[in-house]
Amino acid sequence: MHACSLGALKGAYSGNYTWNVDGTAVTGTVTGTYTTEDPCIGTMVLDEGGTAVNEFCAVFGNGNLRLVQTDPWITITRTMEKMPD
């Protein structure tokens, strides 16, 4: 059984981020596109300040995402949390 069942989706998103880099807060905006396939896995392309990165993503039932960057030059895992309205 999977945590969610969204079916196939495609779309775009935008938002703000805050990273901690050696104790310094770095903020910015992110835009991108996504494609999901049932059961709640898919791919994303993020544009973080002019650098496009490719991600594999898993969508959880609460709307949160787990991302793994799939570009050959770096390995990063991330969690995106849905903020309350």
mmCIF file as gemmi writes it, N, C-alpha and C atoms, coordinates in Angstrom:
data_model
loop_
_atom_site.group_PDB
_atom_site.id
_atom_site.type_symbol
_atom_site.label_atom_id
_atom_site.label_alt_id
_atom_site.label_comp_id
_atom_site.label_asym_id
_atom_site.label_entity_id
_atom_site.label_seq_id
_atom_site.pdbx_PDB_ins_code
_atom_site.Cartn_x
_atom_site.Cartn_y
_atom_site.Cartn_z
_atom_site.occupancy
_atom_site.B_iso_or_equiv
_atom_site.pdbx_formal_charge
_atom_site.auth_seq_id
_atom_site.auth_asym_id
_atom_site.pdbx_PDB_model_num
ATOM 1 N N . MET Axp A 1 ? 0.847 -1.175 0 1 0 ? 1 A 1
ATOM 2 C CA . MET Axp A 1 ? 0 0 0 1 0 ? 1 A 1
ATOM 3 C C . MET Axp A 1 ? 0.894 1.239 0 1 0 ? 1 A 1
ATOM 4 N N . HIS Axp A 2 ? 0.515 2.232 -0.778 1 0 ? 2 A 1
ATOM 5 C CA . HIS Axp A 2 ? 1.289 3.46 -0.888 1 0 ? 2 A 1
ATOM 6 C C . HIS Axp A 2 ? 0.665 4.552 -0.037 1 0 ? 2 A 1
ATOM 7 N N . ALA Axp A 3 ? 1.491 5.533 0.349 1 0 ? 3 A 1
ATOM 8 C CA . ALA Axp A 3 ? 1.026 6.611 1.229 1 0 ? 3 A 1
ATOM 9 C C . ALA Axp A 3 ? 0.01 7.522 0.553 1 0 ? 3 A 1
ATOM 10 N N . CYS Axp A 4 ? -0.016 7.575 -0.749 1 0 ? 4 A 1
ATOM 11 C CA . CYS Axp A 4 ? -0.97 8.416 -1.457 1 0 ? 4 A 1
ATOM 12 C C . CYS Axp A 4 ? -1.223 7.84 -2.835 1 0 ? 4 A 1
ATOM 13 N N . SER Axp A 5 ? -2.202 8.371 -3.511 1 0 ? 5 A 1
ATOM 14 C CA . SER Axp A 5 ? -2.505 7.93 -4.866 1 0 ? 5 A 1
ATOM 15 C C . SER Axp A 5 ? -2.966 9.127 -5.669 1 0 ? 5 A 1
ATOM 16 N N . LEU Axp A 6 ? -2.022 9.872 -6.201 1 0 ? 6 A 1
ATOM 17 C CA . LEU Axp A 6 ? -2.332 11.086 -6.948 1 0 ? 6 A 1
ATOM 18 C C . LEU Axp A 6 ? -2.622 10.814 -8.413 1 0 ? 6 A 1
ATOM 19 N N . GLY Axp A 7 ? -2.135 9.714 -8.939 1 0 ? 7 A 1
ATOM 20 C CA . GLY Axp A 7 ? -2.224 9.503 -10.371 1 0 ? 7 A 1
ATOM 21 C C . GLY Axp A 7 ? -1.16 10.338 -11.076 1 0 ? 7 A 1
ATOM 22 N N . ALA Axp A 8 ? -1.258 10.412 -12.378 1 0 ? 8 A 1
ATOM 23 C CA . ALA Axp A 8 ? -0.27 11.161 -13.163 1 0 ? 8 A 1
ATOM 24 C C . ALA Axp A 8 ? -0.599 12.649 -13.123 1 0 ? 8 A 1
ATOM 25 N N . LEU Axp A 9 ? 0.381 13.467 -12.773 1 0 ? 9 A 1
ATOM 26 C CA . LEU Axp A 9 ? 0.225 14.915 -12.707 1 0 ? 9 A 1
ATOM 27 C C . LEU Axp A 9 ? 1.401 15.587 -13.384 1 0 ? 9 A 1
ATOM 28 N N . LYS Axp A 10 ? 1.163 16.756 -13.965 1 0 ? 10 A 1
ATOM 29 C CA . LYS Axp A 10 ? 2.232 17.611 -14.492 1 0 ? 10 A 1
ATOM 30 C C . LYS Axp A 10 ? 1.893 19.03 -14.104 1 0 ? 10 A 1
ATOM 31 N N . GLY Axp A 11 ? 2.904 19.826 -13.836 1 0 ? 11 A 1
ATOM 32 C CA . GLY Axp A 11 ? 2.626 21.207 -13.497 1 0 ? 11 A 1
ATOM 33 C C . GLY Axp A 11 ? 3.888 21.992 -13.203 1 0 ? 11 A 1
ATOM 34 N N . ALA Axp A 12 ? 3.675 23.155 -12.617 1 0 ? 12 A 1
ATOM 35 C CA . ALA Axp A 12 ? 4.774 24.065 -12.269 1 0 ? 12 A 1
ATOM 36 C C . ALA Axp A 12 ? 4.578 24.515 -10.825 1 0 ? 12 A 1
ATOM 37 N N . TYR Axp A 13 ? 5.647 24.979 -10.216 1 0 ? 13 A 1
ATOM 38 C CA . TYR Axp A 13 ? 5.578 25.461 -8.841 1 0 ? 13 A 1
ATOM 39 C C . TYR Axp A 13 ? 6.579 26.589 -8.648 1 0 ? 13 A 1
ATOM 40 N N . SER Axp A 14 ? 6.397 27.304 -7.552 1 0 ? 14 A 1
ATOM 41 C CA . SER Axp A 14 ? 7.36 28.337 -7.158 1 0 ? 14 A 1
ATOM 42 C C . SER Axp A 14 ? 7.304 28.458 -5.646 1 0 ? 14 A 1
ATOM 43 N N . GLY Axp A 15 ? 8.362 28.983 -5.073 1 0 ? 15 A 1
ATOM 44 C CA . GLY Axp A 15 ? 8.398 29.147 -3.626 1 0 ? 15 A 1
ATOM 45 C C . GLY Axp A 15 ? 9.674 29.82 -3.171 1 0 ? 15 A 1
ATOM 46 N N . ASN Axp A 16 ? 9.839 29.877 -1.884 1 0 ? 16 A 1
ATOM 47 C CA . ASN Axp A 16 ? 11.019 30.466 -1.248 1 0 ? 16 A 1
ATOM 48 C C . ASN Axp A 16 ? 11.781 29.382 -0.508 1 0 ? 16 A 1
ATOM 49 N N . TYR Axp A 17 ? 13.083 29.568 -0.352 1 0 ? 17 A 1
ATOM 50 C CA . TYR Axp A 17 ? 13.865 28.612 0.421 1 0 ? 17 A 1
ATOM 51 C C . TYR Axp A 17 ? 14.793 29.348 1.376 1 0 ? 17 A 1
ATOM 52 N N . THR Axp A 18 ? 15.185 28.643 2.415 1 0 ? 18 A 1
ATOM 53 C CA . THR Axp A 18 ? 16.227 29.091 3.342 1 0 ? 18 A 1
ATOM 54 C C . THR Axp A 18 ? 17.146 27.909 3.572 1 0 ? 18 A 1
ATOM 55 N N . TRP Axp A 19 ? 18.425 28.071 3.295 1 0 ? 19 A 1
ATOM 56 C CA . TRP Axp A 19 ? 19.429 27.051 3.528 1 0 ? 19 A 1
ATOM 57 C C . TRP Axp A 19 ? 20.383 27.536 4.602 1 0 ? 19 A 1
ATOM 58 N N . ASN Axp A 20 ? 20.942 26.607 5.336 1 0 ? 20 A 1
ATOM 59 C CA . ASN Axp A 20 ? 21.998 26.899 6.29 1 0 ? 20 A 1
ATOM 60 C C . ASN Axp A 20 ? 23.297 26.432 5.659 1 0 ? 20 A 1
ATOM 61 N N . VAL Axp A 21 ? 24.187 27.374 5.334 1 0 ? 21 A 1
ATOM 62 C CA . VAL Axp A 21 ? 25.476 27.054 4.739 1 0 ? 21 A 1
ATOM 63 C C . VAL Axp A 21 ? 26.561 27.5 5.708 1 0 ? 21 A 1
ATOM 64 N N . ASP Axp A 22 ? 27.149 26.546 6.416 1 0 ? 22 A 1
ATOM 65 C CA . ASP Axp A 22 ? 28.19 26.835 7.407 1 0 ? 22 A 1
ATOM 66 C C . ASP Axp A 22 ? 27.755 27.903 8.404 1 0 ? 22 A 1
ATOM 67 N N . GLY Axp A 23 ? 26.492 27.8 8.856 1 0 ? 23 A 1
ATOM 68 C CA . GLY Axp A 23 ? 25.983 28.724 9.856 1 0 ? 23 A 1
ATOM 69 C C . GLY Axp A 23 ? 25.422 30.023 9.312 1 0 ? 23 A 1
ATOM 70 N N . THR Axp A 24 ? 25.46 30.212 8.014 1 0 ? 24 A 1
ATOM 71 C CA . THR Axp A 24 ? 24.932 31.424 7.401 1 0 ? 24 A 1
ATOM 72 C C . THR Axp A 24 ? 23.634 31.098 6.674 1 0 ? 24 A 1
ATOM 73 N N . ALA Axp A 25 ? 22.583 31.877 6.944 1 0 ? 25 A 1
ATOM 74 C CA . ALA Axp A 25 ? 21.299 31.677 6.273 1 0 ? 25 A 1
ATOM 75 C C . ALA Axp A 25 ? 21.37 32.22 4.851 1 0 ? 25 A 1
ATOM 76 N N . VAL Axp A 26 ? 21.003 31.402 3.895 1 0 ? 26 A 1
ATOM 77 C CA . VAL Axp A 26 ? 20.954 31.789 2.49 1 0 ? 26 A 1
ATOM 78 C C . VAL Axp A 26 ? 19.506 31.64 2.051 1 0 ? 26 A 1
ATOM 79 N N . THR Axp A 27 ? 18.919 32.707 1.525 1 0 ? 27 A 1
ATOM 80 C CA . THR Axp A 27 ? 17.525 32.66 1.1 1 0 ? 27 A 1
ATOM 81 C C . THR Axp A 27 ? 17.422 32.959 -0.389 1 0 ? 27 A 1
ATOM 82 N N . GLY Axp A 28 ? 16.322 32.538 -0.981 1 0 ? 28 A 1
ATOM 83 C CA . GLY Axp A 28 ? 16.103 32.802 -2.397 1 0 ? 28 A 1
ATOM 84 C C . GLY Axp A 28 ? 14.763 32.258 -2.832 1 0 ? 28 A 1
ATOM 85 N N . THR Axp A 29 ? 14.545 32.266 -4.12 1 0 ? 29 A 1
ATOM 86 C CA . THR Axp A 29 ? 13.315 31.731 -4.684 1 0 ? 29 A 1
ATOM 87 C C . THR Axp A 29 ? 13.652 30.548 -5.577 1 0 ? 29 A 1
ATOM 88 N N . VAL Axp A 30 ? 12.687 29.682 -5.748 1 0 ? 30 A 1
ATOM 89 C CA . VAL Axp A 30 ? 12.851 28.506 -6.598 1 0 ? 30 A 1
ATOM 90 C C . VAL Axp A 30 ? 11.606 28.373 -7.47 1 0 ? 30 A 1
ATOM 91 N N . THR Axp A 31 ? 11.801 28.01 -8.712 1 0 ? 31 A 1
ATOM 92 C CA . THR Axp A 31 ? 10.702 27.713 -9.618 1 0 ? 31 A 1
ATOM 93 C C . THR Axp A 31 ? 11.027 26.39 -10.304 1 0 ? 31 A 1
ATOM 94 N N . GLY Axp A 32 ? 10.038 25.782 -10.882 1 0 ? 32 A 1
ATOM 95 C CA . GLY Axp A 32 ? 10.325 24.541 -11.581 1 0 ? 32 A 1
ATOM 96 C C . GLY Axp A 32 ? 9.092 23.866 -12.118 1 0 ? 32 A 1
ATOM 97 N N . THR Axp A 33 ? 9.305 22.677 -12.646 1 0 ? 33 A 1
ATOM 98 C CA . THR Axp A 33 ? 8.227 21.855 -13.18 1 0 ? 33 A 1
ATOM 99 C C . THR Axp A 33 ? 8.305 20.479 -12.544 1 0 ? 33 A 1
ATOM 100 N N . TYR Axp A 34 ? 7.189 19.763 -12.562 1 0 ? 34 A 1
ATOM 101 C CA . TYR Axp A 34 ? 7.168 18.411 -12.014 1 0 ? 34 A 1
ATOM 102 C C . TYR Axp A 34 ? 6.283 17.508 -12.861 1 0 ? 34 A 1
ATOM 103 N N . THR Axp A 35 ? 6.581 16.223 -12.779 1 0 ? 35 A 1
ATOM 104 C CA . THR Axp A 35 ? 5.776 15.178 -13.384 1 0 ? 35 A 1
ATOM 105 C C . THR Axp A 35 ? 5.715 14.035 -12.378 1 0 ? 35 A 1
ATOM 106 N N . THR Axp A 36 ? 4.525 13.569 -12.025 1 0 ? 36 A 1
ATOM 107 C CA . THR Axp A 36 ? 4.408 12.422 -11.128 1 0 ? 36 A 1
ATOM 108 C C . THR Axp A 36 ? 3.679 11.3 -11.835 1 0 ? 36 A 1
ATOM 109 N N . GLU Axp A 37 ? 3.94 10.114 -11.349 1 0 ? 37 A 1
ATOM 110 C CA . GLU Axp A 37 ? 3.258 8.928 -11.828 1 0 ? 37 A 1
ATOM 111 C C . GLU Axp A 37 ? 2.758 8.182 -10.605 1 0 ? 37 A 1
ATOM 112 N N . ASP Axp A 38 ? 1.649 7.506 -10.74 1 0 ? 38 A 1
ATOM 113 C CA . ASP Axp A 38 ? 1.15 6.702 -9.624 1 0 ? 38 A 1
ATOM 114 C C . ASP Axp A 38 ? 2.144 5.598 -9.375 1 0 ? 38 A 1
ATOM 115 N N . PRO Axp A 39 ? 2.564 5.284 -8.189 1 0 ? 39 A 1
ATOM 116 C CA . PRO Axp A 39 ? 2.089 5.778 -6.907 1 0 ? 39 A 1
ATOM 117 C C . PRO Axp A 39 ? 2.979 6.859 -6.307 1 0 ? 39 A 1
ATOM 118 N N . CYS Axp A 40 ? 2.738 8.062 -6.639 1 0 ? 40 A 1
ATOM 119 C CA . CYS Axp A 40 ? 3.333 9.239 -5.987 1 0 ? 40 A 1
ATOM 120 C C . CYS Axp A 40 ? 4.848 9.319 -6.087 1 0 ? 40 A 1
ATOM 121 N N . ILE Axp A 41 ? 5.384 8.93 -7.216 1 0 ? 41 A 1
ATOM 122 C CA . ILE Axp A 41 ? 6.808 9.135 -7.473 1 0 ? 41 A 1
ATOM 123 C C . ILE Axp A 41 ? 6.923 9.902 -8.774 1 0 ? 41 A 1
ATOM 124 N N . GLY Axp A 42 ? 8.006 10.607 -8.932 1 0 ? 42 A 1
ATOM 125 C CA . GLY Axp A 42 ? 8.139 11.369 -10.158 1 0 ? 42 A 1
ATOM 126 C C . GLY Axp A 42 ? 9.465 12.079 -10.256 1 0 ? 42 A 1
ATOM 127 N N . THR Axp A 43 ? 9.487 13.083 -11.122 1 0 ? 43 A 1
ATOM 128 C CA . THR Axp A 43 ? 10.692 13.863 -11.351 1 0 ? 43 A 1
ATOM 129 C C . THR Axp A 43 ? 10.359 15.345 -11.271 1 0 ? 43 A 1
ATOM 130 N N . MET Axp A 44 ? 11.366 16.133 -10.927 1 0 ? 44 A 1
ATOM 131 C CA . MET Axp A 44 ? 11.231 17.58 -10.85 1 0 ? 44 A 1
ATOM 132 C C . MET Axp A 44 ? 12.454 18.208 -11.487 1 0 ? 44 A 1
ATOM 133 N N . VAL Axp A 45 ? 12.281 19.37 -12.095 1 0 ? 45 A 1
ATOM 134 C CA . VAL Axp A 45 ? 13.4 20.19 -12.555 1 0 ? 45 A 1
ATOM 135 C C . VAL Axp A 45 ? 13.262 21.516 -11.821 1 0 ? 45 A 1
ATOM 136 N N . LEU Axp A 46 ? 14.255 21.853 -10.996 1 0 ? 46 A 1
ATOM 137 C CA . LEU Axp A 46 ? 14.244 23.072 -10.202 1 0 ? 46 A 1
ATOM 138 C C . LEU Axp A 46 ? 15.184 24.094 -10.806 1 0 ? 46 A 1
ATOM 139 N N . ASP Axp A 47 ? 14.814 25.36 -10.744 1 0 ? 47 A 1
ATOM 140 C CA . ASP Axp A 47 ? 15.689 26.46 -11.12 1 0 ? 47 A 1
ATOM 141 C C . ASP Axp A 47 ? 15.942 27.256 -9.855 1 0 ? 47 A 1
ATOM 142 N N . GLU Axp A 48 ? 17.128 27.104 -9.311 1 0 ? 48 A 1
ATOM 143 C CA . GLU Axp A 48 ? 17.51 27.775 -8.074 1 0 ? 48 A 1
ATOM 144 C C . GLU Axp A 48 ? 18.505 28.871 -8.405 1 0 ? 48 A 1
ATOM 145 N N . GLY Axp A 49 ? 18.001 30.034 -8.728 1 0 ? 49 A 1
ATOM 146 C CA . GLY Axp A 49 ? 18.881 31.156 -9.018 1 0 ? 49 A 1
ATOM 147 C C . GLY Axp A 49 ? 19.663 30.989 -10.305 1 0 ? 49 A 1
ATOM 148 N N . GLY Axp A 50 ? 19.057 30.401 -11.325 1 0 ? 50 A 1
ATOM 149 C CA . GLY Axp A 50 ? 19.721 30.277 -12.609 1 0 ? 50 A 1
ATOM 150 C C . GLY Axp A 50 ? 20.394 28.948 -12.855 1 0 ? 50 A 1
ATOM 151 N N . THR Axp A 51 ? 20.421 28.062 -11.858 1 0 ? 51 A 1
ATOM 152 C CA . THR Axp A 51 ? 21.005 26.741 -12.024 1 0 ? 51 A 1
ATOM 153 C C . THR Axp A 51 ? 19.893 25.705 -12.024 1 0 ? 51 A 1
ATOM 154 N N . ALA Axp A 52 ? 19.708 25.013 -13.133 1 0 ? 52 A 1
ATOM 155 C CA . ALA Axp A 52 ? 18.684 23.971 -13.213 1 0 ? 52 A 1
ATOM 156 C C . ALA Axp A 52 ? 19.248 22.672 -12.647 1 0 ? 52 A 1
ATOM 157 N N . VAL Axp A 53 ? 18.496 22.036 -11.764 1 0 ? 53 A 1
ATOM 158 C CA . VAL Axp A 53 ? 18.881 20.742 -11.207 1 0 ? 53 A 1
ATOM 159 C C . VAL Axp A 53 ? 17.741 19.763 -11.408 1 0 ? 53 A 1
ATOM 160 N N . ASN Axp A 54 ? 18.089 18.494 -11.543 1 0 ? 54 A 1
ATOM 161 C CA . ASN Axp A 54 ? 17.121 17.43 -11.771 1 0 ? 54 A 1
ATOM 162 C C . ASN Axp A 54 ? 16.966 16.61 -10.501 1 0 ? 54 A 1
ATOM 163 N N . GLU Axp A 55 ? 15.733 16.275 -10.159 1 0 ? 55 A 1
ATOM 164 C CA . GLU Axp A 55 ? 15.431 15.575 -8.915 1 0 ? 55 A 1
ATOM 165 C C . GLU Axp A 55 ? 14.502 14.393 -9.17 1 0 ? 55 A 1
ATOM 166 N N . PHE Axp A 56 ? 14.69 13.337 -8.392 1 0 ? 56 A 1
ATOM 167 C CA . PHE Axp A 56 ? 13.702 12.278 -8.26 1 0 ? 56 A 1
ATOM 168 C C . PHE Axp A 56 ? 12.907 12.621 -7.012 1 0 ? 56 A 1
ATOM 169 N N . CYS Axp A 57 ? 11.593 12.45 -7.031 1 0 ? 57 A 1
ATOM 170 C CA . CYS Axp A 57 ? 10.816 12.815 -5.849 1 0 ? 57 A 1
ATOM 171 C C . CYS Axp A 57 ? 9.818 11.736 -5.478 1 0 ? 57 A 1
ATOM 172 N N . ALA Axp A 58 ? 9.521 11.681 -4.187 1 0 ? 58 A 1
ATOM 173 C CA . ALA Axp A 58 ? 8.462 10.835 -3.646 1 0 ? 58 A 1
ATOM 174 C C . ALA Axp A 58 ? 7.514 11.744 -2.884 1 0 ? 58 A 1
ATOM 175 N N . VAL Axp A 59 ? 6.22 11.606 -3.12 1 0 ? 59 A 1
ATOM 176 C CA . VAL Axp A 59 ? 5.209 12.431 -2.47 1 0 ? 59 A 1
ATOM 177 C C . VAL Axp A 59 ? 4.568 11.611 -1.369 1 0 ? 59 A 1
ATOM 178 N N . PHE Axp A 60 ? 4.514 12.175 -0.16 1 0 ? 60 A 1
ATOM 179 C CA . PHE Axp A 60 ? 3.896 11.496 0.966 1 0 ? 60 A 1
ATOM 180 C C . PHE Axp A 60 ? 2.458 11.956 1.127 1 0 ? 60 A 1
ATOM 181 N N . GLY Axp A 61 ? 1.656 11.186 1.851 1 0 ? 61 A 1
ATOM 182 C CA . GLY Axp A 61 ? 0.244 11.466 2.025 1 0 ? 61 A 1
ATOM 183 C C . GLY Axp A 61 ? -0.066 12.819 2.629 1 0 ? 61 A 1
ATOM 184 N N . ASN Axp A 62 ? 0.854 13.377 3.407 1 0 ? 62 A 1
ATOM 185 C CA . ASN Axp A 62 ? 0.626 14.686 4.031 1 0 ? 62 A 1
ATOM 186 C C . ASN Axp A 62 ? 1.029 15.845 3.126 1 0 ? 62 A 1
ATOM 187 N N . GLY Axp A 63 ? 1.439 15.558 1.889 1 0 ? 63 A 1
ATOM 188 C CA . GLY Axp A 63 ? 1.821 16.608 0.946 1 0 ? 63 A 1
ATOM 189 C C . GLY Axp A 63 ? 3.294 16.938 0.957 1 0 ? 63 A 1
ATOM 190 N N . ASN Axp A 64 ? 4.075 16.359 1.867 1 0 ? 64 A 1
ATOM 191 C CA . ASN Axp A 64 ? 5.508 16.6 1.909 1 0 ? 64 A 1
ATOM 192 C C . ASN Axp A 64 ? 6.206 15.815 0.805 1 0 ? 64 A 1
ATOM 193 N N . LEU Axp A 65 ? 7.404 16.278 0.412 1 0 ? 65 A 1
ATOM 194 C CA . LEU Axp A 65 ? 8.182 15.635 -0.633 1 0 ? 65 A 1
ATOM 195 C C . LEU Axp A 65 ? 9.543 15.223 -0.102 1 0 ? 65 A 1
ATOM 196 N N . ARG Axp A 66 ? 10.064 14.135 -0.599 1 0 ? 66 A 1
ATOM 197 C CA . ARG Axp A 66 ? 11.453 13.729 -0.375 1 0 ? 66 A 1
ATOM 198 C C . ARG Axp A 66 ? 12.113 13.755 -1.745 1 0 ? 66 A 1
ATOM 199 N N . LEU Axp A 67 ? 13.219 14.478 -1.876 1 0 ? 67 A 1
ATOM 200 C CA . LEU Axp A 67 ? 13.889 14.681 -3.165 1 0 ? 67 A 1
ATOM 201 C C . LEU Axp A 67 ? 15.31 14.137 -3.128 1 0 ? 67 A 1
ATOM 202 N N . VAL Axp A 68 ? 15.749 13.576 -4.221 1 0 ? 68 A 1
ATOM 203 C CA . VAL Axp A 68 ? 17.139 13.159 -4.397 1 0 ? 68 A 1
ATOM 204 C C . VAL Axp A 68 ? 17.617 13.745 -5.711 1 0 ? 68 A 1
ATOM 205 N N . GLN Axp A 69 ? 18.653 14.579 -5.643 1 0 ? 69 A 1
ATOM 206 C CA . GLN Axp A 69 ? 19.183 15.203 -6.856 1 0 ? 69 A 1
ATOM 207 C C . GLN Axp A 69 ? 19.873 14.144 -7.697 1 0 ? 69 A 1
ATOM 208 N N . THR Axp A 70 ? 19.577 14.139 -8.995 1 0 ? 70 A 1
ATOM 209 C CA . THR Axp A 70 ? 20.072 13.09 -9.886 1 0 ? 70 A 1
ATOM 210 C C . THR Axp A 70 ? 21.085 13.588 -10.904 1 0 ? 70 A 1
ATOM 211 N N . ASP Axp A 71 ? 21.633 14.776 -10.706 1 0 ? 71 A 1
ATOM 212 C CA . ASP Axp A 71 ? 22.682 15.27 -11.603 1 0 ? 71 A 1
ATOM 213 C C . ASP Axp A 71 ? 24.008 14.593 -11.265 1 0 ? 71 A 1
ATOM 214 N N . PRO Axp A 72 ? 24.865 14.349 -12.268 1 0 ? 72 A 1
ATOM 215 C CA . PRO Axp A 72 ? 26.09 13.576 -12.029 1 0 ? 72 A 1
ATOM 216 C C . PRO Axp A 72 ? 27.141 14.282 -11.181 1 0 ? 72 A 1
ATOM 217 N N . TRP Axp A 73 ? 27.093 15.584 -11.036 1 0 ? 73 A 1
ATOM 218 C CA . TRP Axp A 73 ? 28.159 16.302 -10.342 1 0 ? 73 A 1
ATOM 219 C C . TRP Axp A 73 ? 27.943 16.449 -8.839 1 0 ? 73 A 1
ATOM 220 N N . ILE Axp A 74 ? 26.776 16.039 -8.302 1 0 ? 74 A 1
ATOM 221 C CA . ILE Axp A 74 ? 26.527 16.239 -6.872 1 0 ? 74 A 1
ATOM 222 C C . ILE Axp A 74 ? 25.43 15.289 -6.4 1 0 ? 74 A 1
ATOM 223 N N . THR Axp A 75 ? 25.474 14.927 -5.131 1 0 ? 75 A 1
ATOM 224 C CA . THR Axp A 75 ? 24.405 14.138 -4.521 1 0 ? 75 A 1
ATOM 225 C C . THR Axp A 75 ? 23.842 14.922 -3.354 1 0 ? 75 A 1
ATOM 226 N N . ILE Axp A 76 ? 22.56 15.241 -3.422 1 0 ? 76 A 1
ATOM 227 C CA . ILE Axp A 76 ? 21.873 15.978 -2.365 1 0 ? 76 A 1
ATOM 228 C C . ILE Axp A 76 ? 20.516 15.326 -2.149 1 0 ? 76 A 1
ATOM 229 N N . THR Axp A 77 ? 20.131 15.151 -0.891 1 0 ? 77 A 1
ATOM 230 C CA . THR Axp A 77 ? 18.764 14.758 -0.584 1 0 ? 77 A 1
ATOM 231 C C . THR Axp A 77 ? 18.105 15.93 0.129 1 0 ? 77 A 1
ATOM 232 N N . ARG Axp A 78 ? 16.815 16.106 -0.09 1 0 ? 78 A 1
ATOM 233 C CA . ARG Axp A 78 ? 16.085 17.233 0.494 1 0 ? 78 A 1
ATOM 234 C C . ARG Axp A 78 ? 14.711 16.769 0.933 1 0 ? 78 A 1
ATOM 235 N N . THR Axp A 79 ? 14.131 17.528 1.839 1 0 ? 79 A 1
ATOM 236 C CA . THR Axp A 79 ? 12.744 17.34 2.231 1 0 ? 79 A 1
ATOM 237 C C . THR Axp A 79 ? 12.037 18.669 2.046 1 0 ? 79 A 1
ATOM 238 N N . MET Axp A 80 ? 10.897 18.657 1.372 1 0 ? 80 A 1
ATOM 239 C CA . MET Axp A 80 ? 10.059 19.848 1.229 1 0 ? 80 A 1
ATOM 240 C C . MET Axp A 80 ? 8.802 19.608 2.054 1 0 ? 80 A 1
ATOM 241 N N . GLU Axp A 81 ? 8.475 20.571 2.91 1 0 ? 81 A 1
ATOM 242 C CA . GLU Axp A 81 ? 7.303 20.442 3.76 1 0 ? 81 A 1
ATOM 243 C C . GLU Axp A 81 ? 6.23 21.422 3.328 1 0 ? 81 A 1
ATOM 244 N N . LYS Axp A 82 ? 5.005 20.928 3.254 1 0 ? 82 A 1
ATOM 245 C CA . LYS Axp A 82 ? 3.867 21.786 2.94 1 0 ? 82 A 1
ATOM 246 C C . LYS Axp A 82 ? 3.605 22.697 4.131 1 0 ? 82 A 1
ATOM 247 N N . MET Axp A 83 ? 3.533 23.983 3.889 1 0 ? 83 A 1
ATOM 248 C CA . MET Axp A 83 ? 3.288 24.956 4.963 1 0 ? 83 A 1
ATOM 249 C C . MET Axp A 83 ? 1.792 25.125 5.152 1 0 ? 83 A 1
ATOM 250 N N . PRO Axp A 84 ? 1.357 25.34 6.4 1 0 ? 84 A 1
ATOM 251 C CA . PRO Axp A 84 ? -0.075 25.548 6.622 1 0 ? 84 A 1
ATOM 252 C C . PRO Axp A 84 ? -0.559 26.82 5.948 1 0 ? 84 A 1
ATOM 253 N N . ASP Axp A 85 ? -1.837 26.814 5.531 1 0 ? 85 A 1
ATOM 254 C CA . ASP Axp A 85 ? -2.426 27.999 4.89 1 0 ? 85 A 1
ATOM 255 C C . ASP Axp A 85 ? -2.618 29.113 5.899 1 0 ? 85 A 1
